[in-house]
Amino acid sequence: MDSKKWQLWLKRTGWVGFLFFLIKGIVWLVLFYFAGKAVVE
């Protein structure tokens, strides 16, 4: 039973980590996009 609990926790942590880095990456892309736009204009 302890093994199942550990696997579930690992799965949840994996998804949280994936979503965190996905959102972080999207935020960086948006920031660079608007910064580039501001420089060009």
C-alpha distance matrix in Angstrom:
0.0 3.8 5.4 5.3 6.5 8.8 10.1 10.9 12.6 14.4 15.6 16.9 18.6 20.1 21.7 23.0 24.5 26.0 27.5 28.8 30.6 31.9 33.4 34.8 36.4 38.0 39.3 40.9 42.5 44.0 45.3 46.9 48.4 50.0 51.1 52.7 54.4 55.8 57.2 58.9 60.6
3.8 0.0 3.8 5.5 5.1 6.2 8.7 10.0 10.7 12.4 14.3 15.6 16.6 18.3 20.3 21.2 22.4 24.3 26.0 26.9 28.6 30.2 31.7 32.7 34.5 36.3 37.5 38.8 40.7 42.2 43.3 44.9 46.6 48.2 49.1 50.7 52.6 53.8 55.1 56.9 58.7
5.4 3.8 0.0 3.8 5.5 5.1 6.2 8.7 9.9 10.5 12.3 14.4 15.3 16.4 18.6 20.0 20.9 22.4 24.5 25.6 26.9 28.4 30.3 31.3 32.7 34.6 36.1 37.3 38.9 40.7 41.9 43.2 44.9 46.7 47.6 49.0 50.9 52.4 53.5 55.2 57.1
5.3 5.5 3.8 0.0 3.8 5.4 5.1 6.2 8.6 9.8 10.5 12.4 14.2 15.2 16.8 18.5 19.8 21.0 22.8 24.3 25.9 27.0 28.7 30.1 31.5 33.1 34.7 36.2 37.6 39.2 40.6 42.1 43.5 45.3 46.5 47.9 49.6 51.1 52.5 54.0 55.8
6.5 5.1 5.5 3.8 0.0 3.8 5.5 5.2 6.3 8.7 9.9 10.7 12.3 14.2 15.7 16.6 18.3 20.0 21.4 22.5 24.5 25.8 27.2 28.4 30.2 31.8 33.0 34.6 36.3 37.7 38.9 40.7 42.2 43.7 44.8 46.5 48.2 49.5 50.9 52.7 54.3
8.8 6.2 5.1 5.4 3.8 0.0 3.8 5.5 5.2 6.1 8.6 10.0 10.5 12.2 14.4 15.3 16.2 18.2 20.1 20.8 22.4 24.1 25.7 26.6 28.3 30.2 31.4 32.7 34.5 36.2 37.2 38.7 40.4 42.1 42.9 44.6 46.5 47.8 49.0 50.8 52.6
10.1 8.7 6.2 5.1 5.5 3.8 0.0 3.8 5.4 5.0 6.1 8.6 9.8 10.4 12.5 14.2 15.1 16.3 18.4 19.8 21.1 22.3 24.3 25.5 26.8 28.5 30.2 31.4 32.9 34.7 36.0 37.4 38.8 40.8 41.8 43.1 44.9 46.5 47.7 49.3 51.2
10.9 10.0 8.7 6.2 5.2 5.5 3.8 0.0 3.8 5.4 5.1 6.2 8.6 9.8 10.8 12.4 14.2 15.3 16.7 18.3 20.1 21.1 22.6 24.2 25.8 27.1 28.6 30.3 31.8 33.2 34.6 36.3 37.6 39.3 40.5 42.1 43.6 45.1 46.6 48.2 49.8
12.6 10.7 9.9 8.6 6.3 5.2 5.4 3.8 0.0 3.8 5.4 5.2 6.1 8.5 10.1 10.5 12.1 14.1 15.4 16.3 18.3 19.8 21.1 22.2 24.1 25.8 26.8 28.4 30.2 31.6 32.7 34.5 36.1 37.6 38.6 40.3 42.0 43.3 44.7 46.5 48.2
14.4 12.4 10.5 9.8 8.7 6.1 5.0 5.4 3.8 0.0 3.8 5.5 5.1 6.0 8.7 9.9 10.3 12.1 14.2 15.1 16.4 18.1 19.9 20.8 22.2 24.2 25.6 26.8 28.4 30.2 31.3 32.7 34.4 36.2 37.1 38.5 40.5 41.9 43.0 44.7 46.6
15.6 14.3 12.3 10.5 9.9 8.6 6.1 5.1 5.4 3.8 0.0 3.8 5.5 5.1 6.4 8.7 9.9 10.5 12.4 14.2 15.6 16.4 18.4 19.9 21.1 22.6 24.4 25.8 27.1 28.7 30.3 31.7 33.0 34.9 36.1 37.4 39.1 40.8 42.1 43.5 45.3
16.9 15.6 14.4 12.4 10.7 10.0 8.6 6.2 5.2 5.5 3.8 0.0 3.8 5.4 5.2 6.2 8.5 9.8 10.7 12.2 14.4 15.3 16.5 18.1 19.9 21.2 22.5 24.3 25.8 27.1 28.5 30.3 31.6 33.1 34.4 36.1 37.6 39.0 40.6 42.2 43.7
18.6 16.6 15.3 14.2 12.3 10.5 9.8 8.6 6.1 5.1 5.5 3.8 0.0 3.8 5.5 5.1 6.0 8.4 9.9 10.3 12.2 14.0 15.3 16.2 18.1 19.9 20.9 22.3 24.2 25.7 26.7 28.4 30.1 31.6 32.5 34.3 36.0 37.3 38.6 40.4 42.2
20.1 18.3 16.4 15.2 14.2 12.2 10.4 9.8 8.5 6.0 5.1 5.4 3.8 0.0 3.8 5.5 5.1 6.0 8.6 9.8 10.7 12.1 14.2 15.2 16.4 18.3 19.9 21.1 22.5 24.4 25.7 27.0 28.5 30.4 31.4 32.7 34.6 36.2 37.4 38.9 40.8
21.7 20.3 18.6 16.8 15.7 14.4 12.5 10.8 10.1 8.7 6.4 5.2 5.5 3.8 0.0 3.8 5.4 5.0 6.1 8.4 10.0 10.3 12.1 13.9 15.2 16.4 18.1 19.9 21.0 22.4 24.1 25.7 26.8 28.6 30.0 31.4 32.9 34.5 36.0 37.4 39.1
23.0 21.2 20.0 18.5 16.6 15.3 14.2 12.4 10.5 9.9 8.7 6.2 5.1 5.5 3.8 0.0 3.8 5.5 5.2 6.0 8.7 9.8 10.6 12.0 14.1 15.4 16.4 18.3 20.0 21.1 22.4 24.3 25.7 27.1 28.3 30.1 31.6 32.9 34.5 36.2 37.7
24.5 22.4 20.9 19.8 18.3 16.2 15.1 14.2 12.1 10.3 9.9 8.5 6.0 5.1 5.4 3.8 0.0 3.8 5.5 5.1 6.2 8.5 10.0 10.4 12.1 14.3 15.3 16.5 18.3 20.1 21.0 22.5 24.3 26.0 26.7 28.3 30.2 31.6 32.8 34.5 36.4
26.0 24.3 22.4 21.0 20.0 18.2 16.3 15.3 14.1 12.1 10.5 9.8 8.4 6.0 5.0 5.5 3.8 0.0 3.8 5.5 5.4 6.1 8.6 9.9 10.6 12.3 14.2 15.4 16.6 18.4 20.0 21.2 22.5 24.6 25.7 26.9 28.6 30.4 31.6 33.0 34.9
27.5 26.0 24.5 22.8 21.4 20.1 18.4 16.7 15.4 14.2 12.4 10.7 9.9 8.6 6.1 5.2 5.5 3.8 0.0 3.8 5.5 5.0 6.0 8.3 9.8 10.5 12.1 14.1 15.3 16.5 18.2 19.9 21.0 22.6 24.1 25.6 26.9 28.6 30.2 31.6 33.1
28.8 26.9 25.6 24.3 22.5 20.8 19.8 18.3 16.3 15.1 14.2 12.2 10.3 9.8 8.4 6.0 5.1 5.5 3.8 0.0 3.8 5.5 5.4 6.0 8.6 10.0 10.6 12.3 14.3 15.5 16.5 18.4 20.0 21.4 22.4 24.2 25.8 27.0 28.5 30.3 31.9
30.6 28.6 26.9 25.9 24.5 22.4 21.1 20.1 18.3 16.4 15.6 14.4 12.2 10.7 10.0 8.7 6.2 5.4 5.5 3.8 0.0 3.8 5.5 4.9 5.9 8.5 9.7 10.4 12.2 14.2 15.1 16.3 18.1 20.0 20.7 22.1 24.1 25.6 26.7 28.3 30.3
31.9 30.2 28.4 27.0 25.8 24.1 22.3 21.1 19.8 18.1 16.4 15.3 14.0 12.1 10.3 9.8 8.5 6.1 5.0 5.5 3.8 0.0 3.8 5.4 5.2 6.3 8.7 10.0 10.7 12.5 14.3 15.5 16.6 18.7 20.0 21.1 22.7 24.5 25.9 27.1 28.9
33.4 31.7 30.3 28.7 27.2 25.7 24.3 22.6 21.1 19.9 18.4 16.5 15.3 14.2 12.1 10.6 10.0 8.6 6.0 5.4 5.5 3.8 0.0 3.8 5.4 5.1 6.1 8.7 9.9 10.6 12.3 14.3 15.2 16.7 18.2 19.9 21.1 22.6 24.3 25.8 27.2
34.8 32.7 31.3 30.1 28.4 26.6 25.5 24.2 22.2 20.8 19.9 18.1 16.2 15.2 13.9 12.0 10.4 9.9 8.3 6.0 4.9 5.4 3.8 0.0 3.8 5.5 5.2 6.3 8.7 10.0 10.6 12.4 14.2 15.6 16.4 18.2 20.0 21.1 22.5 24.4 26.1
36.4 34.5 32.7 31.5 30.2 28.3 26.8 25.8 24.1 22.2 21.1 19.9 18.1 16.4 15.2 14.1 12.1 10.6 9.8 8.6 5.9 5.2 5.4 3.8 0.0 3.8 5.4 5.2 6.3 8.7 9.9 10.7 12.3 14.5 15.3 16.4 18.3 20.0 21.1 22.5 24.5
38.0 36.3 34.6 33.1 31.8 30.2 28.5 27.1 25.8 24.2 22.6 21.2 19.9 18.3 16.4 15.4 14.3 12.3 10.5 10.0 8.5 6.3 5.1 5.5 3.8 0.0 3.8 5.4 5.1 6.2 8.6 10.0 10.5 12.5 14.1 15.3 16.5 18.4 20.0 21.2 22.8
39.3 37.5 36.1 34.7 33.0 31.4 30.2 28.6 26.8 25.6 24.4 22.5 20.9 19.9 18.1 16.4 15.3 14.2 12.1 10.6 9.7 8.7 6.1 5.2 5.4 3.8 0.0 3.8 5.5 5.2 6.1 8.7 9.8 10.8 12.1 14.1 15.3 16.5 18.3 20.0 21.4
40.9 38.8 37.3 36.2 34.6 32.7 31.4 30.3 28.4 26.8 25.8 24.3 22.3 21.1 19.9 18.3 16.5 15.4 14.1 12.3 10.4 10.0 8.7 6.3 5.2 5.4 3.8 0.0 3.8 5.5 5.0 6.1 8.5 10.0 10.3 12.0 14.1 15.2 16.3 18.2 20.1
42.5 40.7 38.9 37.6 36.3 34.5 32.9 31.8 30.2 28.4 27.1 25.8 24.2 22.5 21.0 20.0 18.3 16.6 15.3 14.3 12.2 10.7 9.9 8.7 6.3 5.1 5.5 3.8 0.0 3.8 5.5 5.2 6.0 8.7 9.8 10.4 12.2 14.2 15.3 16.4 18.4
44.0 42.2 40.7 39.2 37.7 36.2 34.7 33.2 31.6 30.2 28.7 27.1 25.7 24.4 22.4 21.1 20.1 18.4 16.5 15.5 14.2 12.5 10.6 10.0 8.7 6.2 5.2 5.5 3.8 0.0 3.8 5.5 5.0 6.3 8.5 9.8 10.5 12.3 14.3 15.4 16.7
45.3 43.3 41.9 40.6 38.9 37.2 36.0 34.6 32.7 31.3 30.3 28.5 26.7 25.7 24.1 22.4 21.0 20.0 18.2 16.5 15.1 14.3 12.3 10.6 9.9 8.6 6.1 5.0 5.5 3.8 0.0 3.8 5.4 5.4 6.0 8.4 9.8 10.6 12.3 14.3 15.6
46.9 44.9 43.2 42.1 40.7 38.7 37.4 36.3 34.5 32.7 31.7 30.3 28.4 27.0 25.7 24.3 22.5 21.2 19.9 18.4 16.3 15.5 14.3 12.4 10.7 10.0 8.7 6.1 5.2 5.5 3.8 0.0 3.8 5.6 5.0 5.9 8.4 9.8 10.4 12.1 14.2
48.4 46.6 44.9 43.5 42.2 40.4 38.8 37.6 36.1 34.4 33.0 31.6 30.1 28.5 26.8 25.7 24.3 22.5 21.0 20.0 18.1 16.6 15.2 14.2 12.3 10.5 9.8 8.5 6.0 5.0 5.4 3.8 0.0 3.8 5.5 5.2 6.2 8.7 10.1 10.7 12.4
50.0 48.2 46.7 45.3 43.7 42.1 40.8 39.3 37.6 36.2 34.9 33.1 31.6 30.4 28.6 27.1 26.0 24.6 22.6 21.4 20.0 18.7 16.7 15.6 14.5 12.5 10.8 10.0 8.7 6.3 5.4 5.6 3.8 0.0 3.8 5.4 4.9 6.1 8.6 9.9 10.7
51.1 49.1 47.6 46.5 44.8 42.9 41.8 40.5 38.6 37.1 36.1 34.4 32.5 31.4 30.0 28.3 26.7 25.7 24.1 22.4 20.7 20.0 18.2 16.4 15.3 14.1 12.1 10.3 9.8 8.5 6.0 5.0 5.5 3.8 0.0 3.8 5.4 5.1 6.3 8.8 10.2
52.7 50.7 49.0 47.9 46.5 44.6 43.1 42.1 40.3 38.5 37.4 36.1 34.3 32.7 31.4 30.1 28.3 26.9 25.6 24.2 22.1 21.1 19.9 18.2 16.4 15.3 14.1 12.0 10.4 9.8 8.4 5.9 5.2 5.4 3.8 0.0 3.8 5.4 5.1 6.2 8.7
54.4 52.6 50.9 49.6 48.2 46.5 44.9 43.6 42.0 40.5 39.1 37.6 36.0 34.6 32.9 31.6 30.2 28.6 26.9 25.8 24.1 22.7 21.1 20.0 18.3 16.5 15.3 14.1 12.2 10.5 9.8 8.4 6.2 4.9 5.4 3.8 0.0 3.8 5.5 5.3 6.3
55.8 53.8 52.4 51.1 49.5 47.8 46.5 45.1 43.3 41.9 40.8 39.0 37.3 36.2 34.5 32.9 31.6 30.4 28.6 27.0 25.6 24.5 22.6 21.1 20.0 18.4 16.5 15.2 14.2 12.3 10.6 9.8 8.7 6.1 5.1 5.4 3.8 0.0 3.8 5.6 5.5
57.2 55.1 53.5 52.5 50.9 49.0 47.7 46.6 44.7 43.0 42.1 40.6 38.6 37.4 36.0 34.5 32.8 31.6 30.2 28.5 26.7 25.9 24.3 22.5 21.1 20.0 18.3 16.3 15.3 14.3 12.3 10.4 10.1 8.6 6.3 5.1 5.5 3.8 0.0 3.8 5.6
58.9 56.9 55.2 54.0 52.7 50.8 49.3 48.2 46.5 44.7 43.5 42.2 40.4 38.9 37.4 36.2 34.5 33.0 31.6 30.3 28.3 27.1 25.8 24.4 22.5 21.2 20.0 18.2 16.4 15.4 14.3 12.1 10.7 9.9 8.8 6.2 5.3 5.6 3.8 0.0 3.8
60.6 58.7 57.1 55.8 54.3 52.6 51.2 49.8 48.2 46.6 45.3 43.7 42.2 40.8 39.1 37.7 36.4 34.9 33.1 31.9 30.3 28.9 27.2 26.1 24.5 22.8 21.4 20.1 18.4 16.7 15.6 14.2 12.4 10.7 10.2 8.7 6.3 5.5 5.6 3.8 0.0
